[in-house]
Amino acid sequence: MGHFDEQFKLIHRNIELAVKGKGEVIELLVLALVCGGHVLIEDVPGVGKTTLGKALARSVDVSFGRIQFTPDLLPVDITGTSVFNRAAGTFEFRPGPVFSNIVLADEINRASPKAQSALLEAMGEQQVTIDGVTRRLESPFTVIATQNPLEYEGTYPLPESQLDRFLMRLEVGYPDRESEDSILMDRGAQEPVDLIGPVADGAVVRWMSDRLEEVHVSDALRAYLLEVASATRRHPGLSLGLSPRGVLAVLRVARARAASLNRDFVTPDDIKALAPSMLPHRLLPKPDSRVRGVRSDDIVTEIIDSVPVPRKSS
């Protein structure tokens, strides 16, 4: 998978110029872009969630739209609306920021559920229907949503149906001391994200996406992934297991991860590496599990450790 891995590393390194010490998070973000998926970045304020999204958008020469979610945000502020043109005597559609290749939905859980739902069709089907007219969204199309933890005031939890549309949920975390010192030294009059330019364009991302079908998935690997999914559905601590959409998503990102490492086949290690960011937000612990403090992250770790790994996967 030569050239794929080179282009992947080029985008990865470019983002690292603006976001220090977060190589793993950046890797997952670029994987999501290549796979045409959406990312939910959840963490406390001030750790660089928005900077990550902006750095990705600046690294790829495509259209970028930003939506600042607030309690008074309306669905038309996201999707756009029809405006009457008095000169022509007709209505004209003015697209909203969702009609961009990379959409940054900042603090998505500060808006009402009605506003949040405006993104559902776009994220699930890559299209928007307004006034009975369906309009396709151009590829690549990726939504990067940030949210503050639910215990913060003025937040609305995302429903399970919307969480399942996110390819992965990430936590940025605080930087280590060395990275934070580097941030202090680099931070001058300009933001680091303003100093980086594009190293790829939409055609490159589409080419990378098309290459994923060339990555081999063995029968044993598919059986392993299906057993992981089955284990989530029969786990006594969960009331909602991994959906078929979730299984397909894991397999697609596993192919992208293999290609980024210059492999033309998927291994169980790809599944294991992706599980912590791709599975927990798709699972729903039972009420008694939540009372006991058991999180879906803990259950995912338990399942990954218990499901036997196939001996041959390529």
Salt bridges, closest charged atoms under 4 A:
ASP5 OD2 - LYS9 NZ 3.94
GLU16 OE1 - HIS12 ND1 3.54
GLU27 OE2 - ARG257 NE 3.79
ASP106 OD2 - ARG66 NH2 2.63
GLU107 OE2 - ARG110 NE 3.31
ASP164 OD2 - ARG245 NE 2.96
ASP164 OD1 - ARG282 NE 3.12
ASP186 OD2 - LYS20 NZ 3.28
GLU191 OE1 - ARG187 NH1 3.30
ASP194 OD1 - ARG58 NH2 3.37
GLU213 OE1 - ARG255 NH1 3.95
GLU214 OE1 - ARG211 NE 2.93
ASP219 OD1 - ARG222 NH2 2.49
GLU227 OE2 - ARG234 NH2 2.55
ASP270 OD1 - ARG257 NH1 2.65
ASP270 OD1 - ARG263 NH2 2.84
ASP298 OD2 - ARG295 NE 3.91
GLU302 OE2 - HIS235 NE2 3.05
